Amino acid sequence: MSSLRSLGSSHRGITAFLVQRITSLYLAAFTVYVVGWLVAKPVPDYAGWTAYFDSGLVRMAWGLFFASLLAHLWVGLRSIYMDYLKPMWLRFTISTLTAFGLMALALWCTQILVRGIV
Amino acid sequence: MQHSVKRPVYLNLFLIRLPIGGVVSILHRITGLLLALLMPFFLWALQASIESSVRFGEIKALLHTGLGRAAVLLMLWILIQHFYSGIRHLLIDVDIGVERAFARRSAWLTLIASVGTVLVLSAFV
């Protein structure tokens, strides 16, 4: 295998690998927290729901969740594209559209979380 | 890669029997892709629920219809299957459960656990 690629590319992929794994830890913990919270304290009404999102800590935790999620999505989708989208032009096009889509989602997440603050 | 010997190619997908670990692995990808596609709908519902008490009521009513409840349970299964198979893959990354018999059992376990968890959570949906 090592004879097939130049030394310069030998570390490629390790960053994506680590980003995927490390974000997955936060995503898993946050999922357990949200599901556990909803089971323990079902959302009563609108006032209670917005009061929850008034907390700066809660917004920060959700912000980190969205950031981790988008990074995780990028790595996951990228590996799917690399495995199944063989024509280069197709992989490039879909990857570019995905990147813009994820950036749009990032802006949308930000808009939701800063609403009522700025 | 170059092969000196021509190897037979046998890719009839209906005749290849994927081991259970392979099934869970492809399921991890499919559920991951579906979760990615669901994210805009999740953001839409979250934004609407915070926007006003009227929109909050609309979203809540939507989730309490028969179809809404079924959709929530299906999405929960997709999320929880991805969650369990993801944990399985993380453990395999650190060399836990690599041995074949163990890996097969843990693959089955993710399927059983995801359905079980959704059944438990269905009491709260």
gemmi code that builds the backbone of each chain (N, CA, C; Angstrom):
import gemmi

chains = {
    "A": [
        ("MET", (0.816, -1.198, 0.000), (0.000, 0.000, 0.000), (0.860, 1.263, 0.000)),
        ("SER", (1.886, 1.293, 0.888), (2.649, 2.524, 1.068), (3.366, 2.940, -0.212)),
        ("SER", (3.646, 1.970, -1.072), (4.341, 2.306, -2.303), (3.424, 3.025, -3.292)),
        ("LEU", (2.106, 2.972, -3.032), (1.162, 3.535, -3.974), (0.941, 5.036, -3.812)),
        ("ARG", (1.307, 5.580, -2.648), (1.062, 7.012, -2.482), (2.319, 7.694, -1.984)),
        ("SER", (2.377, 8.973, -2.301), (3.562, 9.713, -1.889), (3.515, 9.972, -0.394)),
        ("LEU", (4.662, 10.275, 0.183), (4.730, 10.511, 1.626), (3.873, 11.703, 2.040)),
        ("GLY", (3.756, 12.675, 1.143), (3.010, 13.889, 1.458), (1.558, 13.641, 1.790)),
        ("SER", (0.997, 12.555, 1.309), (-0.428, 12.315, 1.544), (-0.649, 11.329, 2.683)),
        ("SER", (0.434, 10.896, 3.325), (0.289, 9.799, 4.280), (-0.549, 10.159, 5.501)),
        ("HIS", (-0.675, 11.455, 5.807), (-1.454, 11.836, 6.989), (-2.874, 12.247, 6.640)),
        ("ARG", (-3.194, 12.263, 5.351), (-4.509, 12.742, 4.940), (-5.613, 11.859, 5.482)),
        ("GLY", (-6.638, 12.488, 5.963), (-7.762, 11.715, 6.461), (-7.765, 11.597, 7.971)),
        ("ILE", (-6.605, 11.730, 8.594), (-6.563, 11.564, 10.052), (-7.316, 12.694, 10.743)),
        ("THR", (-7.249, 13.918, 10.193), (-7.986, 15.036, 10.789), (-9.484, 14.780, 10.716)),
        ("ALA", (-9.941, 14.379, 9.522), (-11.365, 14.086, 9.345), (-11.790, 12.961, 10.289)),
        ("PHE", (-10.958, 11.933, 10.367), (-11.226, 10.791, 11.261), (-11.413, 11.280, 12.697)),
        ("LEU", (-10.468, 12.120, 13.161), (-10.533, 12.605, 14.548), (-11.736, 13.523, 14.764)),
        ("VAL", (-11.995, 14.406, 13.786), (-13.150, 15.314, 13.909), (-14.436, 14.497, 14.044)),
        ("GLN", (-14.568, 13.466, 13.202), (-15.768, 12.635, 13.250), (-15.932, 11.956, 14.603)),
        ("ARG", (-14.827, 11.394, 15.122), (-14.898, 10.660, 16.398), (-15.126, 11.591, 17.585)),
        ("ILE", (-14.392, 12.712, 17.610), (-14.497, 13.596, 18.774), (-15.866, 14.282, 18.815)),
        ("THR", (-16.354, 14.752, 17.646), (-17.686, 15.358, 17.641), (-18.737, 14.330, 18.056)),
        ("SER", (-18.523, 13.060, 17.677), (-19.522, 12.039, 18.011), (-19.686, 11.906, 19.527)),
        ("LEU", (-18.606, 12.153, 20.270), (-18.699, 12.051, 21.732), (-19.625, 13.139, 22.282)),
        ("TYR", (-19.452, 14.380, 21.788), (-20.322, 15.464, 22.256), (-21.766, 15.227, 21.801)),
        ("LEU", (-21.923, 14.800, 20.538), (-23.266, 14.555, 20.001), (-23.986, 13.480, 20.808)),
        ("ALA", (-23.262, 12.408, 21.158), (-23.864, 11.319, 21.926), (-24.271, 11.804, 23.316)),
        ("ALA", (-23.360, 12.521, 23.976), (-23.648, 13.016, 25.325), (-24.826, 13.988, 25.293)),
        ("PHE", (-24.829, 14.880, 24.299), (-25.900, 15.874, 24.205), (-27.249, 15.202, 23.914)),
        ("THR", (-27.227, 14.164, 23.063), (-28.460, 13.440, 22.752), (-29.040, 12.794, 24.003)),
        ("VAL", (-28.160, 12.172, 24.804), (-28.616, 11.549, 26.050), (-29.203, 12.622, 26.978)),
        ("TYR", (-28.531, 13.778, 27.028), (-28.999, 14.871, 27.883), (-30.381, 15.357, 27.445)),
        ("VAL", (-30.559, 15.627, 26.142), (-31.844, 16.171, 25.664), (-32.966, 15.148, 25.825)),
        ("VAL", (-32.696, 13.891, 25.422), (-33.737, 12.866, 25.533), (-34.088, 12.637, 27.006)),
        ("GLY", (-33.060, 12.556, 27.859), (-33.286, 12.366, 29.291), (-34.074, 13.520, 29.894)),
        ("TRP", (-33.733, 14.737, 29.468), (-34.403, 15.943, 29.970), (-35.870, 15.957, 29.559)),
        ("LEU", (-36.142, 15.578, 28.290), (-37.522, 15.564, 27.800), (-38.348, 14.469, 28.465)),
        ("VAL", (-37.689, 13.356, 28.833), (-38.397, 12.272, 29.515), (-38.687, 12.677, 30.963)),
        ("ALA", (-37.680, 13.288, 31.609), (-37.831, 13.667, 33.021), (-38.773, 14.858, 33.174)),
        ("LYS", (-38.632, 15.847, 32.253), (-39.440, 17.062, 32.355), (-40.062, 17.383, 31.011)),
        ("PRO", (-41.178, 16.720, 30.674), (-41.820, 17.003, 29.388), (-42.135, 18.498, 29.256)),
        ("VAL", (-41.974, 19.035, 28.051), (-42.198, 20.460, 27.818), (-43.641, 20.811, 28.167)),
        ("PRO", (-43.863, 21.656, 29.168), (-45.228, 21.931, 29.599), (-45.962, 22.871, 28.632)),
        ("ASP", (-45.412, 24.049, 28.420), (-46.083, 25.036, 27.573), (-45.048, 25.955, 26.934)),
        ("TYR", (-45.546, 26.904, 26.169), (-44.664, 27.819, 25.450), (-43.748, 28.602, 26.392)),
        ("ALA", (-44.309, 29.074, 27.520), (-43.524, 29.879, 28.471), (-42.338, 29.066, 29.015)),
        ("GLY", (-42.618, 27.803, 29.377), (-41.565, 26.950, 29.914), (-40.497, 26.640, 28.869)),
        ("TRP", (-40.951, 26.446, 27.632), (-40.063, 26.110, 26.515), (-39.099, 27.263, 26.216)),
        ("THR", (-39.629, 28.491, 26.129), (-38.762, 29.632, 25.823), (-37.888, 29.997, 27.017)),
        ("ALA", (-38.417, 29.767, 28.244), (-37.619, 30.044, 29.445), (-36.364, 29.177, 29.443)),
        ("TYR", (-36.519, 27.931, 28.951), (-35.380, 27.021, 28.856), (-34.318, 27.601, 27.921)),
        ("PHE", (-34.767, 28.153, 26.783), (-33.815, 28.686, 25.805), (-33.321, 30.087, 26.165)),
        ("ASP", (-33.862, 30.675, 27.246), (-33.368, 31.976, 27.696), (-31.993, 31.851, 28.348)),
        ("SER", (-31.706, 30.675, 28.868), (-30.428, 30.462, 29.560), (-29.254, 30.520, 28.579)),
        ("GLY", (-28.257, 31.326, 28.938), (-27.064, 31.435, 28.088), (-26.314, 30.125, 27.966)),
        ("LEU", (-26.287, 29.383, 29.067), (-25.586, 28.098, 29.083), (-26.261, 27.108, 28.127)),
        ("VAL", (-27.598, 27.124, 28.155), (-28.367, 26.238, 27.276), (-28.084, 26.579, 25.813)),
        ("ARG", (-28.092, 27.886, 25.491), (-27.809, 28.307, 24.109), (-26.395, 27.902, 23.698)),
        ("MET", (-25.461, 28.036, 24.634), (-24.080, 27.647, 24.343), (-23.997, 26.145, 24.059)),
        ("ALA", (-24.678, 25.357, 24.905), (-24.655, 23.899, 24.726), (-25.274, 23.516, 23.383)),
        ("TRP", (-26.383, 24.171, 23.014), (-27.015, 23.905, 21.717), (-26.128, 24.385, 20.575)),
        ("GLY", (-25.458, 25.516, 20.775), (-24.545, 26.029, 19.753), (-23.407, 25.059, 19.493)),
        ("LEU", (-22.833, 24.515, 20.561), (-21.763, 23.523, 20.405), (-22.290, 22.255, 19.739)),
        ("PHE", (-23.543, 21.920, 20.079), (-24.177, 20.749, 19.456), (-24.298, 20.954, 17.945)),
        ("PHE", (-24.795, 22.120, 17.547), (-24.965, 22.378, 16.111), (-23.609, 22.412, 15.394)),
        ("ALA", (-22.618, 23.035, 16.016), (-21.282, 23.103, 15.398), (-20.706, 21.698, 15.233)),
        ("SER", (-20.826, 20.879, 16.298), (-20.330, 19.495, 16.231), (-21.087, 18.712, 15.166)),
        ("LEU", (-22.406, 18.920, 15.143), (-23.252, 18.185, 14.204), (-22.856, 18.500, 12.757)),
        ("LEU", (-22.651, 19.794, 12.460), (-22.317, 20.174, 11.085), (-20.951, 19.620, 10.672)),
        ("ALA", (-19.977, 19.655, 11.596), (-18.659, 19.087, 11.298), (-18.785, 17.574, 11.068)),
        ("HIS", (-19.583, 16.927, 11.930), (-19.809, 15.484, 11.839), (-20.492, 15.133, 10.508)),
        ("LEU", (-21.483, 15.942, 10.131), (-22.191, 15.723, 8.859), (-21.233, 15.820, 7.682)),
        ("TRP", (-20.368, 16.822, 7.716), (-19.445, 17.022, 6.598), (-18.542, 15.800, 6.418)),
        ("VAL", (-17.965, 15.313, 7.500), (-17.056, 14.162, 7.389), (-17.817, 12.918, 6.941)),
        ("GLY", (-19.010, 12.716, 7.525), (-19.797, 11.525, 7.199), (-20.244, 11.527, 5.743)),
        ("LEU", (-20.784, 12.673, 5.293), (-21.252, 12.758, 3.911), (-20.083, 12.620, 2.938)),
        ("ARG", (-18.955, 13.260, 3.302), (-17.760, 13.204, 2.464), (-17.302, 11.767, 2.252)),
        ("SER", (-17.340, 10.952, 3.325), (-16.873, 9.572, 3.134), (-17.873, 8.768, 2.312)),
        ("ILE", (-19.172, 9.099, 2.429), (-20.159, 8.434, 1.578), (-19.902, 8.802, 0.110)),
        ("TYR", (-19.666, 10.100, -0.151), (-19.403, 10.544, -1.524), (-18.149, 9.863, -2.083)),
        ("MET", (-17.107, 9.778, -1.243), (-15.851, 9.199, -1.736), (-16.014, 7.718, -2.081)),
        ("ASP", (-16.950, 7.046, -1.388), (-17.142, 5.621, -1.652), (-18.068, 5.343, -2.827)),
        ("TYR", (-19.083, 6.199, -3.014), (-20.105, 5.852, -3.997), (-20.155, 6.775, -5.212)),
        ("LEU", (-19.640, 8.000, -5.092), (-19.684, 8.898, -6.248), (-18.343, 8.818, -6.973)),
        ("LYS", (-18.297, 7.953, -7.985), (-17.016, 7.709, -8.642), (-16.631, 8.762, -9.688)),
        ("PRO", (-17.581, 9.240, -10.517), (-17.154, 10.274, -11.481), (-16.734, 11.544, -10.727)),
        ("MET", (-15.542, 12.039, -11.026), (-14.987, 13.163, -10.273), (-15.873, 14.401, -10.337)),
        ("TRP", (-16.428, 14.697, -11.517), (-17.239, 15.913, -11.660), (-18.474, 15.829, -10.766)),
        ("LEU", (-19.029, 14.614, -10.631), (-20.231, 14.440, -9.806), (-19.888, 14.616, -8.320)),
        ("ARG", (-18.774, 13.986, -7.914), (-18.354, 14.086, -6.520), (-18.065, 15.547, -6.160)),
        ("PHE", (-17.391, 16.241, -7.087), (-17.046, 17.646, -6.860), (-18.307, 18.499, -6.734)),
        ("THR", (-19.259, 18.279, -7.653), (-20.488, 19.078, -7.659), (-21.294, 18.860, -6.378)),
        ("ILE", (-21.513, 17.577, -6.040), (-22.311, 17.264, -4.851), (-21.612, 17.769, -3.587)),
        ("SER", (-20.274, 17.614, -3.527), (-19.521, 18.081, -2.365), (-19.648, 19.589, -2.195)),
        ("THR", (-19.562, 20.311, -3.318), (-19.662, 21.769, -3.262), (-21.052, 22.196, -2.791)),
        ("LEU", (-22.082, 21.568, -3.358), (-23.449, 21.890, -2.947), (-23.650, 21.580, -1.463)),
        ("THR", (-23.089, 20.441, -1.009), (-23.202, 20.060, 0.395), (-22.529, 21.095, 1.292)),
        ("ALA", (-21.338, 21.550, 0.877), (-20.609, 22.533, 1.680), (-21.428, 23.815, 1.837)),
        ("PHE", (-22.009, 24.292, 0.737), (-22.835, 25.504, 0.822), (-24.092, 25.245, 1.657)),
        ("GLY", (-24.672, 24.064, 1.476), (-25.859, 23.710, 2.262), (-25.564, 23.703, 3.749)),
        ("LEU", (-24.413, 23.131, 4.134), (-24.042, 23.076, 5.546), (-23.756, 24.475, 6.096)),
        ("MET", (-23.152, 25.338, 5.259), (-22.911, 26.720, 5.704), (-24.235, 27.448, 5.924)),
        ("ALA", (-25.198, 27.188, 5.033), (-26.523, 27.792, 5.188), (-27.178, 27.314, 6.483)),
        ("LEU", (-27.050, 26.009, 6.759), (-27.612, 25.464, 7.990), (-26.938, 26.087, 9.215)),
        ("ALA", (-25.628, 26.335, 9.115), (-24.891, 26.957, 10.228), (-25.449, 28.351, 10.511)),
        ("LEU", (-25.716, 29.106, 9.433), (-26.276, 30.449, 9.620), (-27.681, 30.372, 10.230)),
        ("TRP", (-28.444, 29.395, 9.780), (-29.805, 29.213, 10.291), (-29.764, 28.879, 11.792)),
        ("CYS", (-28.870, 27.958, 12.175), (-28.701, 27.600, 13.594), (-28.360, 28.841, 14.414)),
        ("THR", (-27.451, 29.653, 13.878), (-27.032, 30.864, 14.584), (-28.227, 31.797, 14.761)),
        ("GLN", (-28.998, 31.936, 13.692), (-30.167, 32.810, 13.749), (-31.136, 32.352, 14.844)),
        ("ILE", (-31.362, 31.042, 14.930), (-32.286, 30.513, 15.939), (-31.758, 30.799, 17.349)),
        ("LEU", (-30.449, 30.607, 17.521), (-29.887, 30.711, 18.873), (-29.695, 32.146, 19.349)),
        ("VAL", (-29.455, 33.092, 18.423), (-29.238, 34.475, 18.875), (-30.539, 35.271, 18.913)),
        ("ARG", (-31.615, 34.665, 18.433), (-32.892, 35.364, 18.404), (-33.279, 35.814, 19.822)),
        ("GLY", (-33.650, 37.068, 19.943), (-34.040, 37.572, 21.258), (-32.881, 38.114, 22.063)),
        ("ILE", (-31.652, 37.902, 21.572), (-30.489, 38.436, 22.296), (-29.963, 39.679, 21.597)),
        ("VAL", (-29.787, 39.570, 20.266), (-29.242, 40.721, 19.533), (-30.347, 41.467, 18.795)),
    ],
    "B": [
        ("MET", (-4.129, -0.387, -8.295), (-3.471, -1.653, -8.009), (-3.534, -2.577, -9.221)),
        ("GLN", (-2.452, -3.326, -9.439), (-2.443, -4.248, -10.560), (-2.453, -5.680, -10.050)),
        ("HIS", (-3.276, -6.478, -10.679), (-3.335, -7.873, -10.274), (-2.696, -8.724, -11.349)),
        ("SER", (-1.781, -9.578, -10.930), (-1.150, -10.452, -11.908), (-2.102, -11.575, -12.308)),
        ("VAL", (-2.931, -12.016, -11.339), (-3.888, -13.074, -11.642), (-5.268, -12.427, -11.782)),
        ("LYS", (-5.986, -12.818, -12.827), (-7.339, -12.290, -12.991), (-8.265, -12.932, -11.972)),
        ("ARG", (-8.861, -12.083, -11.124), (-9.710, -12.649, -10.087), (-11.165, -12.610, -10.524)),
        ("PRO", (-11.962, -13.571, -10.092), (-13.372, -13.563, -10.485), (-14.112, -12.414, -9.791)),
        ("VAL", (-15.003, -11.766, -10.520), (-15.819, -10.704, -9.942), (-17.236, -11.233, -9.815)),
        ("TYR", (-17.771, -11.184, -8.611), (-19.074, -11.767, -8.356), (-19.880, -10.782, -7.536)),
        ("LEU", (-20.680, -9.998, -8.221), (-21.341, -8.909, -7.508), (-22.859, -8.929, -7.659)),
        ("ASN", (-23.450, -10.104, -7.608), (-24.906, -10.160, -7.592), (-25.370, -9.876, -6.169)),
        ("LEU", (-25.950, -8.667, -6.010), (-26.279, -8.222, -4.656), (-27.335, -9.090, -3.979)),
        ("PHE", (-28.108, -9.831, -4.812), (-29.136, -10.684, -4.212), (-28.558, -12.018, -3.735)),
        ("LEU", (-27.331, -12.309, -4.167), (-26.731, -13.578, -3.764), (-25.608, -13.407, -2.748)),
        ("ILE", (-25.101, -12.162, -2.620), (-24.077, -11.922, -1.603), (-24.756, -11.840, -0.247)),
        ("ARG", (-24.293, -12.640, 0.700), (-24.882, -12.563, 2.039), (-23.961, -11.750, 2.928)),
        ("LEU", (-24.429, -10.529, 3.226), (-23.643, -9.616, 4.042), (-23.681, -10.096, 5.495)),
        ("PRO", (-22.513, -10.196, 6.162), (-22.543, -10.566, 7.580), (-23.230, -9.458, 8.389)),
        ("ILE", (-23.701, -9.810, 9.573), (-24.498, -8.872, 10.359), (-23.733, -7.576, 10.659)),
        ("GLY", (-22.417, -7.697, 10.841), (-21.611, -6.498, 11.055), (-21.672, -5.566, 9.856)),
        ("GLY", (-21.720, -6.139, 8.656), (-21.830, -5.366, 7.432), (-23.197, -4.697, 7.317)),
        ("VAL", (-24.226, -5.436, 7.739), (-25.584, -4.891, 7.719), (-25.664, -3.667, 8.640)),
        ("VAL", (-25.109, -3.804, 9.851), (-25.153, -2.701, 10.813), (-24.310, -1.527, 10.311)),
        ("SER", (-23.199, -1.843, 9.647), (-22.337, -0.792, 9.118), (-23.048, 0.020, 8.036)),
        ("ILE", (-23.714, -0.679, 7.101), (-24.412, 0.047, 6.030), (-25.617, 0.775, 6.601)),
        ("LEU", (-26.236, 0.175, 7.636), (-27.358, 0.826, 8.320), (-26.889, 2.120, 8.988)),
        ("HIS", (-25.662, 2.103, 9.508), (-25.093, 3.296, 10.138), (-24.974, 4.427, 9.113)),
        ("ARG", (-24.565, 4.065, 7.908), (-24.443, 5.070, 6.847), (-25.799, 5.588, 6.409)),
        ("ILE", (-26.748, 4.650, 6.205), (-28.075, 5.055, 5.738), (-28.747, 5.950, 6.783)),
        ("THR", (-28.699, 5.528, 8.061), (-29.334, 6.339, 9.108), (-28.635, 7.694, 9.221)),
        ("GLY", (-27.310, 7.713, 9.056), (-26.573, 8.974, 9.110), (-26.999, 9.915, 8.004)),
        ("LEU", (-27.126, 9.362, 6.789), (-27.569, 10.176, 5.644), (-28.977, 10.714, 5.886)),
        ("LEU", (-29.868, 9.843, 6.405), (-31.244, 10.269, 6.672), (-31.266, 11.368, 7.734)),
        ("LEU", (-30.447, 11.231, 8.780), (-30.401, 12.253, 9.836), (-29.932, 13.589, 9.263)),
        ("ALA", (-28.960, 13.526, 8.336), (-28.478, 14.753, 7.698), (-29.620, 15.414, 6.928)),
        ("LEU", (-30.390, 14.584, 6.192), (-31.500, 15.126, 5.409), (-32.623, 15.659, 6.303)),
        ("LEU", (-32.742, 15.110, 7.520), (-33.802, 15.531, 8.434), (-33.471, 16.835, 9.157)),
        ("MET", (-32.184, 17.222, 9.144), (-31.776, 18.384, 9.937), (-32.564, 19.664, 9.600)),
        ("PRO", (-32.798, 19.981, 8.309), (-33.594, 21.188, 8.022), (-34.999, 21.132, 8.631)),
        ("PHE", (-35.620, 19.951, 8.620), (-36.960, 19.833, 9.202), (-36.925, 20.020, 10.711)),
        ("PHE", (-35.857, 19.506, 11.323), (-35.683, 19.691, 12.765), (-35.522, 21.172, 13.092)),
        ("LEU", (-34.683, 21.866, 12.313), (-34.456, 23.295, 12.558), (-35.740, 24.089, 12.337)),
        ("TRP", (-36.490, 23.707, 11.309), (-37.762, 24.377, 11.024), (-38.700, 24.253, 12.229)),
        ("ALA", (-38.826, 23.026, 12.762), (-39.722, 22.792, 13.898), (-39.227, 23.520, 15.138)),
        ("LEU", (-37.922, 23.504, 15.363), (-37.352, 24.176, 16.541), (-37.597, 25.684, 16.465)),
        ("GLN", (-37.324, 26.245, 15.285), (-37.499, 27.693, 15.113), (-38.970, 28.088, 15.308)),
        ("ALA", (-39.860, 27.300, 14.700), (-41.288, 27.595, 14.825), (-41.741, 27.502, 16.280)),
        ("SER", (-41.217, 26.507, 17.006), (-41.659, 26.292, 18.386), (-41.221, 27.423, 19.306)),
        ("ILE", (-40.124, 28.109, 18.953), (-39.643, 29.206, 19.797), (-40.279, 30.535, 19.378)),
        ("GLU", (-40.677, 30.626, 18.102), (-41.129, 31.882, 17.516), (-42.314, 32.534, 18.249)),
        ("SER", (-43.378, 31.777, 18.424), (-44.555, 32.335, 19.093), (-45.364, 31.206, 19.712)),
        ("SER", (-46.257, 31.569, 20.637), (-47.043, 30.536, 21.304), (-48.002, 29.862, 20.321)),
        ("VAL", (-48.426, 30.622, 19.290), (-49.327, 30.032, 18.282), (-48.595, 28.950, 17.492)),
        ("ARG", (-47.367, 29.294, 17.008), (-46.579, 28.314, 16.254), (-46.205, 27.123, 17.132)),
        ("PHE", (-45.888, 27.408, 18.408), (-45.580, 26.346, 19.378), (-46.747, 25.357, 19.465)),
        ("GLY", (-47.961, 25.924, 19.578), (-49.161, 25.083, 19.660), (-49.349, 24.256, 18.400)),
        ("GLU", (-49.049, 24.878, 17.244), (-49.198, 24.176, 15.960), (-48.251, 22.978, 15.887)),
        ("ILE", (-46.983, 23.221, 16.270), (-45.986, 22.139, 16.226), (-46.376, 21.025, 17.194)),
        ("LYS", (-46.813, 21.438, 18.402), (-47.185, 20.449, 19.413), (-48.363, 19.602, 18.922)),
        ("ALA", (-49.352, 20.270, 18.302), (-50.519, 19.550, 17.783), (-50.113, 18.592, 16.665)),
        ("LEU", (-49.187, 19.069, 15.810), (-48.705, 18.251, 14.698), (-48.047, 16.971, 15.209)),
        ("LEU", (-47.246, 17.099, 16.293), (-46.538, 15.942, 16.837), (-47.485, 14.984, 17.562)),
        ("HIS", (-48.686, 15.455, 17.863), (-49.606, 14.599, 18.599), (-50.665, 13.944, 17.721)),
        ("THR", (-50.613, 14.213, 16.395), (-51.496, 13.460, 15.506), (-50.907, 12.060, 15.343)),
        ("GLY", (-51.729, 11.119, 14.867), (-51.251, 9.753, 14.692), (-50.042, 9.688, 13.774)),
        ("LEU", (-50.123, 10.420, 12.659), (-49.039, 10.426, 11.682), (-47.789, 11.093, 12.258)),
        ("GLY", (-48.011, 12.204, 12.989), (-46.895, 12.930, 13.605), (-46.161, 12.061, 14.610)),
        ("ARG", (-46.930, 11.330, 15.398), (-46.351, 10.467, 16.417), (-45.551, 9.333, 15.763)),
        ("ALA", (-46.119, 8.747, 14.695), (-45.411, 7.688, 13.969), (-44.106, 8.229, 13.377)),
        ("ALA", (-44.165, 9.460, 12.841), (-42.960, 10.062, 12.261), (-41.907, 10.294, 13.334)),
        ("VAL", (-42.340, 10.776, 14.508), (-41.397, 11.017, 15.608), (-40.732, 9.708, 16.024)),
        ("LEU", (-41.536, 8.634, 16.136), (-40.981, 7.340, 16.554), (-40.001, 6.791, 15.512)),
        ("LEU", (-40.341, 6.966, 14.233), (-39.445, 6.508, 13.171), (-38.124, 7.288, 13.216)),
        ("MET", (-38.228, 8.617, 13.392), (-37.012, 9.441, 13.446), (-36.189, 9.094, 14.681)),
        ("LEU", (-36.888, 8.799, 15.794), (-36.181, 8.381, 17.008), (-35.416, 7.086, 16.757)),
        ("TRP", (-36.049, 6.140, 16.035), (-35.365, 4.886, 15.751), (-34.126, 5.144, 14.895)),
        ("ILE", (-34.266, 5.995, 13.882), (-33.130, 6.315, 13.010), (-31.984, 6.899, 13.842)),
        ("LEU", (-32.341, 7.846, 14.735), (-31.326, 8.483, 15.583), (-30.676, 7.475, 16.533)),
        ("ILE", (-31.508, 6.637, 17.169), (-30.986, 5.736, 18.205), (-30.194, 4.582, 17.593)),
        ("GLN", (-30.626, 4.101, 16.417), (-29.830, 3.072, 15.730), (-28.448, 3.622, 15.379)),
        ("HIS", (-28.420, 4.868, 14.874), (-27.146, 5.508, 14.532), (-26.296, 5.695, 15.787)),
        ("PHE", (-26.964, 6.043, 16.881), (-26.297, 6.229, 18.175), (-25.627, 4.928, 18.636)),
        ("TYR", (-26.378, 3.839, 18.646), (-25.820, 2.570, 19.137), (-24.756, 2.001, 18.190)),
        ("SER", (-25.030, 2.036, 16.887), (-24.015, 1.486, 15.976), (-22.774, 2.373, 15.982)),
        ("GLY", (-22.972, 3.695, 16.227), (-21.826, 4.598, 16.348), (-20.966, 4.248, 17.551)),
        ("ILE", (-21.616, 3.976, 18.683), (-20.867, 3.582, 19.890), (-20.116, 2.274, 19.634)),
        ("ARG", (-20.791, 1.341, 18.914), (-20.135, 0.071, 18.578), (-18.878, 0.323, 17.749)),
        ("HIS", (-18.984, 1.229, 16.776), (-17.819, 1.502, 15.928), (-16.716, 2.212, 16.709)),
        ("LEU", (-17.100, 3.089, 17.640), (-16.091, 3.758, 18.478), (-15.343, 2.738, 19.325)),
        ("LEU", (-16.091, 1.768, 19.881), (-15.446, 0.740, 20.710), (-14.510, -0.122, 19.866)),
        ("ILE", (-14.946, -0.425, 18.620), (-14.084, -1.209, 17.729), (-12.812, -0.417, 17.399)),
        ("ASP", (-12.953, 0.936, 17.278), (-11.782, 1.806, 17.051), (-10.723, 1.611, 18.121)),
        ("VAL", (-11.179, 1.431, 19.376), (-10.212, 1.260, 20.466), (-10.044, -0.224, 20.821)),
        ("ASP", (-10.284, -1.082, 19.791), (-10.010, -2.520, 19.895), (-10.888, -3.275, 20.885)),
        ("ILE", (-12.074, -2.710, 21.167), (-13.006, -3.447, 22.018), (-14.051, -4.099, 21.125)),
        ("GLY", (-14.181, -5.416, 21.226), (-15.189, -6.117, 20.437), (-14.780, -6.382, 19.011)),
        ("VAL", (-13.496, -6.560, 18.774), (-13.018, -6.834, 17.416), (-13.164, -8.315, 17.079)),
        ("GLU", (-13.064, -9.148, 18.075), (-13.131, -10.602, 17.878), (-14.476, -10.981, 17.253)),
        ("ARG", (-14.462, -11.914, 16.296), (-15.610, -12.109, 15.423), (-16.917, -12.448, 16.145)),
        ("ALA", (-16.868, -13.413, 17.044), (-18.105, -13.818, 17.719), (-18.681, -12.643, 18.515)),
        ("PHE", (-17.800, -11.905, 19.182), (-18.218, -10.729, 19.964), (-18.801, -9.661, 19.036)),
        ("ALA", (-18.114, -9.418, 17.914), (-18.560, -8.376, 16.978), (-19.938, -8.705, 16.417)),
        ("ARG", (-20.173, -10.001, 16.162), (-21.490, -10.388, 15.648), (-22.562, -10.156, 16.688)),
        ("ARG", (-22.250, -10.512, 17.922), (-23.239, -10.319, 18.989), (-23.508, -8.837, 19.216)),
        ("SER", (-22.439, -8.002, 19.192), (-22.647, -6.565, 19.435), (-23.426, -5.927, 18.291)),
        ("ALA", (-23.265, -6.462, 17.071), (-24.040, -5.944, 15.940), (-25.531, -6.212, 16.146)),
        ("TRP", (-25.824, -7.471, 16.530), (-27.227, -7.798, 16.824), (-27.751, -6.950, 17.971)),
        ("LEU", (-26.885, -6.744, 18.968), (-27.287, -5.984, 20.153), (-27.731, -4.564, 19.789)),
        ("THR", (-27.019, -3.910, 18.825), (-27.411, -2.540, 18.464), (-28.832, -2.533, 17.886)),
        ("LEU", (-29.170, -3.586, 17.094), (-30.506, -3.653, 16.487), (-31.577, -3.852, 17.557)),
        ("ILE", (-31.277, -4.784, 18.490), (-32.252, -5.071, 19.545), (-32.407, -3.862, 20.470)),
        ("ALA", (-31.263, -3.252, 20.829), (-31.289, -2.127, 21.761), (-32.012, -0.918, 21.162)),
        ("SER", (-31.831, -0.677, 19.853), (-32.476, 0.504, 19.261), (-33.989, 0.335, 19.267)),
        ("VAL", (-34.458, -0.867, 18.899), (-35.902, -1.110, 18.910), (-36.434, -1.050, 20.348)),
        ("GLY", (-35.697, -1.661, 21.268), (-36.100, -1.642, 22.677), (-36.195, -0.233, 23.230)),
        ("THR", (-35.193, 0.599, 22.910), (-35.180, 1.972, 23.411), (-36.364, 2.764, 22.848)),
        ("VAL", (-36.652, 2.562, 21.553), (-37.786, 3.278, 20.953), (-39.091, 2.840, 21.619)),
        ("LEU", (-39.211, 1.528, 21.923), (-40.425, 1.040, 22.592), (-40.586, 1.702, 23.960)),
        ("VAL", (-39.469, 1.814, 24.694), (-39.532, 2.462, 26.016), (-39.917, 3.934, 25.855)),
        ("LEU", (-39.263, 4.615, 24.885), (-39.511, 6.050, 24.705), (-40.911, 6.325, 24.148)),
        ("SER", (-41.505, 5.327, 23.480), (-42.832, 5.542, 22.893), (-43.873, 5.880, 23.964)),
        ("ALA", (-43.586, 5.486, 25.223), (-44.483, 5.836, 26.326), (-44.483, 7.336, 26.580)),
        ("PHE", (-43.418, 8.032, 26.127), (-43.298, 9.467, 26.412), (-43.592, 10.331, 25.187)),
        ("VAL", (-43.776, 9.695, 24.024), (-43.994, 10.482, 22.798), (-45.477, 10.810, 22.639)),
    ],
}
model = gemmi.Model(1)
for chain_id, residues in chains.items():
    chain = gemmi.Chain(chain_id)
    for i, (resn, *xyz) in enumerate(residues, 1):
        res = gemmi.Residue()
        res.name, res.seqid = resn, gemmi.SeqId(i, " ")
        for name, pos in zip(("N", "CA", "C"), xyz):
            atom = gemmi.Atom()
            atom.name, atom.element = name, gemmi.Element(name[0])
            atom.pos, atom.b_iso = gemmi.Position(*pos), 0.0
            res.add_atom(atom)
        chain.add_residue(res)
    model.add_chain(chain)
structure = gemmi.Structure()
structure.add_model(model)
structure.setup_entities()
